[in-house]
Amino acid sequence: MTTDERQPTRLLIAFALAWAGGCIAYTPFLTLLLPIRLTELTGSADRDWLALSATLGAIAASLSNILWGWLSDRSGVRRAWFGTGLLLTTLGTWLVTRAEDAPTLLASVVAWQVALNMLLGPLAAYFADSVPDRQKGAFGGLLAFGPASAALSLLAVSAVPPHLPAQLAVITGVVVACMIPLLLLGRAKPIAARAHAAAPATDSPAHGRATLLALWIARLVVQVAEGLLFLFIYYVLRERSGGQLSVAEYGLANASVQMLAIPVALGLGRVSDRTGRRKRPLLAMLAMMAAGLAGMAIFHDWTLIVVAYATFLTGSNSFLALHSTFAMQKLPRPANYGRDLGVFNLTNTLPSLTTPLLAVAVIGHFGYSGLLAGLAVAMVIPAAVLLRLRLD
């Protein structure tokens, strides 16, 4: 084994396609289909049930992601875990379609979250095992396909007749299709894990933990900002459009904007690989996010609002994609990749427990512009944290 080993491009693409499948598995269901189904089952109580579903689902996702990652660490295999997770996620989706009352649906969603994270947790650890540091920037760029694909899947679901089993069948079919190439390619060489184990330690354990904590905090702040914005972005855009924005128009605009992050993340990732600079791309994306949020707070012209939203979304999607792979590079022990990435995944799930109440409180006092301005200022926090780190 040499430090010059690289994974073939087809494998990196298969990794990114599988991750896109994971994003598609939950985005249209949690953001569109589940709220609609809860309205059908509970009527005016749908918001309370949705809040409860989000809370219990986030707890289940948080704990199960760490559990499955840890079990894949202990067993020394990843593919069997995420392959089984794919099967159980499919079964969990079927259970959701069978629920005829809100409590049963809620229980089905929790079970589905546990199964889904059996797919996502070991899959992320498999990436950490396999992608060498010199390809992590490019791979981070490829991961930006995930959110964009999920946004496009919302359009696909909206084109299907409004029947939950049919809509979930379409989602499941797409997810399986995205996972099959990776499962058929065979086991990837654990290049990153071998290289990490063979390399001499350059940081003390205390410094390594401090670096990971700082990266965790930076990502958490970005995820909170993104979660707060996305809770109300449709209402913000509808208000600024004069109340004329339809759901279909919003979906098309959102999908188009999501696609912009792909070339940006790919370009920055490749430059980062060539130069060895990891911090600067992240700081640049934080600046884009702050500029986009500030623009949305200030502008009233519809075109400028969309440009500002595109700026924010490009920055946030690129930041999260590149941050994921750069954080993998700083994980201390390959034997604990699954567990450690599960802890990082808390930055994805914990905000959903707090952001709804926080958003309502801020908007109630300061309006949407106040929320957006506050989020723009909050980008100083992850920037300050990253500036103190030695990532390059």
C-alpha positions as CSV (number, residue, x, y, z in Angstrom):
1,M,0.0,0.0,0.0
2,T,1.2,3.5,-0.9
3,T,0.0,6.9,0.1
4,D,-0.6,7.6,-3.6
5,E,-3.4,5.0,-3.8
6,R,-6.6,6.4,-5.2
7,Q,-10.1,5.1,-5.6
8,P,-11.4,4.9,-9.2
9,T,-13.8,7.6,-10.3
10,R,-16.6,5.1,-10.9
11,L,-16.5,4.1,-7.2
12,L,-16.6,7.8,-6.0
13,I,-19.6,8.3,-8.3
14,A,-21.3,5.2,-6.9
15,F,-20.7,6.5,-3.4
16,A,-22.2,9.8,-4.3
17,L,-25.2,8.1,-6.0
18,A,-25.8,6.0,-2.9
19,W,-25.7,9.0,-0.7
20,A,-28.2,10.8,-3.0
21,G,-30.4,7.7,-2.6
22,G,-30.2,8.2,1.2
23,C,-31.2,11.8,0.9
24,I,-34.1,10.9,-1.4
25,A,-35.3,8.3,1.1
26,Y,-36.2,10.9,3.7
27,T,-36.6,14.3,2.1
28,P,-39.9,14.0,0.2
29,F,-41.4,11.8,2.8
30,L,-40.6,14.0,5.8
31,T,-41.1,17.4,4.2
32,L,-44.2,16.7,2.0
33,L,-45.9,13.3,2.3
34,L,-45.9,12.9,6.0
35,P,-47.5,16.3,6.7
36,I,-50.1,15.6,4.1
37,R,-50.9,12.2,5.6
38,L,-51.1,13.6,9.1
39,T,-53.6,16.2,7.9
40,E,-55.7,13.4,6.4
41,L,-55.7,11.5,9.6
42,T,-55.9,14.2,12.2
43,G,-57.4,17.3,10.6
44,S,-56.7,20.5,12.5
45,A,-54.5,18.6,15.0
46,D,-51.9,17.9,12.3
47,R,-49.3,20.4,13.5
48,D,-49.2,18.9,16.9
49,W,-48.8,15.4,15.5
50,L,-46.2,16.6,13.1
51,A,-44.2,18.3,15.9
52,L,-44.4,15.1,17.9
53,S,-43.3,13.0,14.9
54,A,-40.4,15.3,14.3
55,T,-39.3,15.1,17.9
56,L,-39.5,11.3,18.3
57,G,-38.1,10.8,14.8
58,A,-35.1,13.0,15.6
59,I,-34.4,11.1,18.8
60,A,-34.7,7.7,17.1
61,A,-32.5,8.9,14.2
62,S,-29.8,10.3,16.6
63,L,-29.5,7.2,18.8
64,S,-29.8,4.6,16.0
65,N,-27.3,6.3,13.8
66,I,-24.7,6.1,16.6
67,L,-25.7,2.5,17.4
68,W,-25.5,1.2,13.9
69,G,-22.3,3.0,13.2
70,W,-20.8,1.5,16.4
71,L,-22.0,-2.0,15.6
72,S,-20.4,-1.7,12.1
73,D,-17.2,-0.7,13.8
74,R,-17.3,-3.7,16.1
75,S,-18.1,-6.2,13.4
76,G,-15.5,-4.8,11.0
77,V,-17.9,-4.8,8.0
78,R,-20.0,-2.0,6.5
79,R,-21.7,-3.3,3.4
80,A,-23.7,-6.0,5.1
81,W,-25.1,-3.4,7.5
82,F,-26.2,-0.8,5.0
83,G,-27.4,-3.5,2.6
84,T,-29.6,-4.8,5.4
85,G,-30.6,-1.2,6.2
86,L,-31.8,-0.8,2.7
87,L,-34.1,-3.9,3.0
88,L,-35.4,-2.8,6.4
89,T,-36.0,0.8,5.1
90,T,-38.1,-0.7,2.3
91,L,-40.1,-2.7,4.8
92,G,-40.5,0.3,7.1
93,T,-41.8,2.3,4.1
94,W,-44.4,-0.4,3.6
95,L,-45.4,-0.2,7.2
96,V,-46.0,3.5,6.9
97,T,-48.5,2.9,4.1
98,R,-50.4,0.5,6.2
99,A,-51.0,3.0,9.1
100,E,-54.6,4.1,9.3
101,D,-54.4,6.2,12.5
102,A,-52.0,8.8,13.8
103,P,-50.5,6.7,16.7
104,T,-49.8,3.8,14.3
105,L,-48.3,6.2,11.8
106,L,-46.1,7.7,14.4
107,A,-44.8,4.3,15.5
108,S,-44.2,3.4,11.9
109,V,-42.2,6.6,11.3
110,V,-40.0,5.9,14.4
111,A,-39.3,2.3,13.2
112,W,-38.6,3.6,9.7
113,Q,-36.1,6.1,11.1
114,V,-34.3,3.3,12.9
115,A,-34.1,1.3,9.7
116,L,-33.0,4.3,7.6
117,N,-30.1,5.1,9.9
118,M,-29.0,1.5,9.6
119,L,-28.5,2.4,6.0
120,L,-27.0,5.9,6.5
121,G,-24.7,5.3,9.5
122,P,-22.6,2.4,8.1
123,L,-22.7,4.0,4.6
124,A,-21.0,7.1,5.9
125,A,-18.4,5.1,7.7
126,Y,-17.8,3.1,4.5
127,F,-16.9,6.4,2.8
128,A,-14.6,7.3,5.6
129,D,-12.8,3.9,5.3
130,S,-12.4,4.1,1.6
131,V,-11.8,7.7,0.3
132,P,-8.2,8.8,0.7
133,D,-7.4,12.2,1.9
134,R,-6.2,13.4,-1.5
135,Q,-9.6,12.7,-2.9
136,K,-11.8,14.0,-0.1
137,G,-12.3,17.4,-1.6
138,A,-13.5,16.0,-4.9
139,F,-15.7,13.5,-3.1
140,G,-17.2,16.2,-0.9
141,G,-18.2,18.0,-4.1
142,L,-19.9,14.9,-5.4
143,L,-21.9,14.7,-2.1
144,A,-23.6,17.9,-3.1
145,F,-25.6,15.8,-5.6
146,G,-27.5,14.5,-2.6
147,P,-29.6,17.6,-1.6
148,A,-30.1,18.5,-5.3
149,S,-31.4,15.0,-6.1
150,A,-33.7,15.1,-3.1
151,A,-35.1,18.4,-4.3
152,L,-35.7,17.0,-7.7
153,S,-37.4,14.0,-6.1
154,L,-40.0,16.3,-4.7
155,L,-40.9,17.3,-8.2
156,A,-41.1,13.6,-9.2
157,V,-43.4,12.8,-6.3
158,S,-45.7,15.7,-7.1
159,A,-46.2,14.3,-10.6
160,V,-47.5,11.0,-9.2
161,P,-51.2,10.7,-8.4
162,P,-51.8,11.8,-4.8
163,H,-51.9,8.3,-3.3
164,L,-49.4,7.6,-0.5
165,P,-48.5,4.0,-1.4
166,A,-47.9,4.9,-5.0
167,Q,-45.8,7.9,-4.0
168,L,-43.7,6.0,-1.6
169,A,-43.3,3.2,-4.1
170,V,-41.7,5.7,-6.5
171,I,-39.4,6.9,-3.8
172,T,-38.4,3.4,-2.8
173,G,-37.7,2.4,-6.4
174,V,-35.4,5.4,-6.9
175,V,-33.6,4.8,-3.6
176,V,-33.0,1.1,-4.5
177,A,-31.8,2.1,-8.0
178,C,-29.3,4.6,-6.4
179,M,-27.9,1.9,-4.1
180,I,-27.6,-1.0,-6.5
181,P,-24.4,0.3,-8.3
182,L,-22.5,0.5,-5.1
183,L,-23.6,-2.9,-3.9
184,L,-22.7,-4.5,-7.3
185,L,-19.2,-3.0,-7.4
186,G,-17.9,-5.1,-4.7
187,R,-16.0,-4.1,-1.6
188,A,-13.9,-1.0,-1.8
189,K,-10.3,-1.0,-0.7
190,P,-10.1,0.6,2.8
191,I,-7.4,3.0,1.6
192,A,-8.2,5.8,4.0
193,A,-8.4,3.5,7.0
194,R,-5.1,1.8,6.2
195,A,-3.3,5.0,5.5
196,H,-4.6,6.6,8.7
197,A,-3.6,3.6,10.8
198,A,-0.1,3.6,9.3
199,A,0.5,7.3,9.6
200,P,2.3,8.7,12.7
201,A,0.2,10.8,15.0
202,T,0.7,14.5,14.3
203,D,-1.7,15.9,17.0
204,S,-2.0,15.1,20.7
205,P,-5.2,13.3,21.7
206,A,-6.4,16.5,23.5
207,H,-5.8,18.6,20.4
208,G,-7.5,16.1,18.2
209,R,-10.6,16.1,20.4
210,A,-10.6,19.9,20.4
211,T,-10.4,20.0,16.6
212,L,-13.3,17.6,16.3
213,L,-15.4,19.5,18.8
214,A,-14.8,22.8,16.9
215,L,-15.8,21.2,13.6
216,W,-18.9,19.8,15.3
217,I,-19.9,23.2,16.7
218,A,-19.3,24.9,13.3
219,R,-21.5,22.4,11.6
220,L,-24.2,22.6,14.3
221,V,-24.5,26.3,13.9
222,V,-24.9,26.0,10.1
223,Q,-27.4,23.2,10.5
224,V,-29.5,25.3,13.0
225,A,-29.4,28.2,10.6
226,E,-30.4,26.0,7.7
227,G,-33.2,24.3,9.7
228,L,-34.6,27.6,10.9
229,L,-34.6,29.0,7.4
230,F,-36.1,25.9,5.7
231,L,-39.0,25.8,8.2
232,F,-40.3,29.0,6.9
233,I,-38.7,29.6,3.5
234,Y,-41.8,28.9,1.6
235,Y,-43.7,31.5,3.6
236,V,-40.9,34.0,3.2
237,L,-40.8,33.6,-0.6
238,R,-44.6,33.6,-0.8
239,E,-44.7,36.8,1.2
240,R,-42.0,38.5,-0.9
241,S,-43.8,37.4,-4.1
242,G,-47.0,39.1,-3.1
243,G,-48.7,35.9,-2.2
244,Q,-48.6,34.5,-5.7
245,L,-46.1,31.7,-5.2
246,S,-47.6,28.2,-5.8
247,V,-46.2,25.0,-4.3
248,A,-45.3,23.8,-7.7
249,E,-43.4,27.0,-8.5
250,Y,-41.6,26.9,-5.2
251,G,-40.6,23.3,-5.8
252,L,-39.2,24.1,-9.3
253,A,-37.4,27.2,-8.0
254,N,-35.9,25.3,-5.1
255,A,-34.7,22.4,-7.2
256,S,-33.1,24.8,-9.7
257,V,-31.3,26.6,-7.0
258,Q,-30.1,23.4,-5.3
259,M,-28.4,22.4,-8.6
260,L,-26.2,25.4,-8.4
261,A,-24.3,24.0,-5.4
262,I,-23.0,21.0,-7.4
263,P,-20.5,22.8,-9.7
264,V,-19.4,25.1,-6.9
265,A,-18.8,22.3,-4.4
266,L,-17.0,20.2,-7.1
267,G,-14.8,23.0,-8.1
268,L,-13.9,24.0,-4.6
269,G,-13.3,20.4,-3.6
270,R,-10.9,19.7,-6.5
271,V,-9.0,22.9,-5.8
272,S,-8.8,21.9,-2.1
273,D,-7.3,18.5,-3.1
274,R,-4.7,20.1,-5.3
275,T,-3.6,22.8,-2.9
276,G,-4.2,20.9,0.4
277,R,-6.1,23.9,1.7
278,R,-9.2,22.7,3.6
279,K,-10.2,25.8,5.7
280,R,-10.5,28.4,3.0
281,P,-13.3,26.7,1.0
282,L,-15.3,26.4,4.2
283,L,-14.8,30.0,5.1
284,A,-15.7,31.1,1.6
285,M,-19.0,29.2,1.8
286,L,-19.8,30.7,5.2
287,A,-19.3,34.2,3.6
288,M,-21.7,33.2,0.8
289,M,-24.3,32.0,3.4
290,A,-24.0,35.3,5.4
291,A,-24.4,37.3,2.2
292,G,-27.4,35.4,1.0
293,L,-29.2,35.6,4.4
294,A,-28.4,39.3,4.6
295,G,-29.7,39.8,1.1
296,M,-33.0,38.0,1.9
297,A,-33.4,40.2,5.0
298,I,-32.9,43.4,3.0
299,F,-34.2,42.9,-0.5
300,H,-37.9,43.2,-1.5
301,D,-37.5,42.7,-5.2
302,W,-38.5,39.2,-6.2
303,T,-35.5,38.6,-8.5
304,L,-33.0,39.8,-5.9
305,I,-34.7,37.6,-3.2
306,V,-34.2,34.5,-5.4
307,V,-30.6,35.5,-6.1
308,A,-30.0,35.9,-2.4
309,Y,-31.6,32.5,-1.7
310,A,-29.5,30.9,-4.4
311,T,-26.4,32.4,-2.8
312,F,-27.3,31.1,0.6
313,L,-28.3,27.6,-0.6
314,T,-25.2,27.2,-2.7
315,G,-23.0,28.2,0.2
316,S,-24.8,25.9,2.7
317,N,-25.0,22.8,0.5
318,S,-21.3,23.2,-0.5
319,F,-20.2,23.9,3.1
320,L,-22.0,20.8,4.5
321,A,-20.8,18.5,1.7
322,L,-17.2,19.6,2.0
323,H,-17.3,19.7,5.8
324,S,-18.4,16.1,5.9
325,T,-15.4,14.8,4.1
326,F,-12.9,17.1,5.8
327,A,-14.3,16.0,9.2
328,M,-13.7,12.4,8.1
329,Q,-10.0,13.3,7.6
330,K,-9.7,14.4,11.2
331,L,-11.4,11.3,12.8
332,P,-8.8,9.8,15.2
333,R,-9.3,6.0,14.8
334,P,-10.6,4.0,11.8
335,A,-11.9,1.4,14.3
336,N,-14.4,4.1,15.6
337,Y,-15.4,5.8,12.3
338,G,-19.0,4.6,12.5
339,R,-19.5,5.7,16.1
340,D,-17.8,9.1,15.6
341,L,-19.7,9.9,12.5
342,G,-22.9,9.1,14.4
343,V,-21.9,11.7,16.9
344,F,-21.3,14.2,14.0
345,N,-24.8,13.2,12.7
346,L,-26.3,14.8,15.8
347,T,-25.7,18.1,14.2
348,N,-28.3,17.0,11.6
349,T,-30.9,15.7,14.1
350,L,-30.6,17.9,17.2
351,P,-31.7,21.1,15.5
352,S,-35.0,19.6,14.7
353,L,-35.7,19.4,18.4
354,T,-35.2,23.1,19.0
355,T,-35.5,25.1,15.8
356,P,-39.3,25.2,15.6
357,L,-39.8,26.9,18.9
358,L,-36.8,29.2,18.4
359,A,-38.1,30.3,15.0
360,V,-41.6,31.0,16.3
361,A,-40.1,33.1,19.1
362,V,-37.8,35.1,16.8
363,I,-40.4,35.7,14.0
364,G,-43.0,36.7,16.6
365,H,-40.8,39.5,17.8
366,F,-38.8,40.6,14.8
367,G,-40.6,39.1,11.7
368,Y,-39.0,37.2,8.9
369,S,-36.4,39.9,8.2
370,G,-35.3,39.8,11.8
371,L,-34.8,36.0,11.6
372,L,-32.8,36.3,8.4
373,A,-30.6,39.1,9.7
374,G,-30.0,37.2,12.9
375,L,-28.9,34.1,11.0
376,A,-26.6,36.2,8.8
377,V,-24.9,37.5,12.0
378,A,-24.7,33.9,13.4
379,M,-22.4,32.9,10.6
380,V,-19.7,34.7,12.5
381,I,-19.7,31.8,15.0
382,P,-18.6,28.9,12.7
383,A,-16.2,31.3,10.9
384,A,-14.5,32.2,14.2
385,V,-14.3,28.6,15.3
386,L,-12.8,27.5,12.0
387,L,-10.2,30.3,11.9
388,R,-8.7,28.9,15.1
389,L,-8.2,25.5,13.6
390,R,-5.3,24.0,11.7
391,L,-7.1,22.1,8.9
392,D,-4.6,22.6,6.1
